[in-house]
Amino acid sequence: MDLIVARNRTDLIKARGAGTIALVPTMGALHEGHRSLVRAARTHADQVVVSIFVNPLQFGPNEDLSRYPRTFDADLEVCQEEGAAVVFAPAVEDMYPPGRQVSVHAGEMGRIVEGASRPGHFDGMLTVVLKLFNLVRPDVAVFGQKDAQQLAMIRRMVADLDVPVEIVGAPTVREPDGLALSSRNRYLSAEDRQVALALSRALRAGAAERAPARIRAAAREVLDAAAPELELDYLALVDPATFGDVPESYTGEAVLAVAARVGATRLIDNMVIALG
Ligand code: AMP
């Protein structure tokens, strides 16, 4: 089947098939992690729609919107290879016509951990995801565990606003040396890349411990050893659903999440750790 490329909402409506739809929202610069989401999506519906849209609303004024990698032709090839039926790649003006007023507010959970470092990020992300849900009308939408708080916020929005879509989380794809795949990895120099390995190393060191204080301390030690080339933004051990810090007595799954700057590149990673 040939891939249909819909460049605006009218094309998208024409491209809709009769069967069930699984949506994979992306910002393009597709890599093996995105491929794994498309493959997962194919097991959940008749037709996979991949959206490619670098959403200005979720970038802060000092973030990398203007230099975010754009590799559209290669992205189309990836989607074709992985058996997506439709790529929805609207222009900014098509997604946000003038006069826009109403948007999604992420609430308190949008202001902690990643949200504390990126004010407004989750509001912008949820707004575009809800718009994509309304435009594509998928039965299922697949998101990576790599962006664990994003996944948790989307589940929260779907529950709180009764959005009729099933959310599926997919595991983080890593390089053989542990580095989580990210579109932003292409900004890293060879030296930066070596430094960046401290993120996944710290998560593994944390995961080898059993109690919250020791998990945080073990991860922290690895990150501190990588300074000053690695500039830590946050390290947090949180409840996967709320992103609130877990207490020492916590049992169940927790997310150990880290964000750090290496050179000019901001990287995030996380690992799920079972406690108790
Ligand atoms: P992005 O294009 O970075 O906005 O990401 C689009 C989707 O791909 C999100 O659901 C991400 O969580 C997911 N994703 C990004 N990196 C990875 C990875 N290394 N493994 C699995 N999923 C990923």
Residues whose N, C-alpha, C, O or C-beta is under 5 A from the ligand:
A	BS01	AMP	P25 T26 M27 G28 G33 H34 V142 F143 G144 Q145 K146 D147 A170 P171 T172 V173 A180 L181 S182
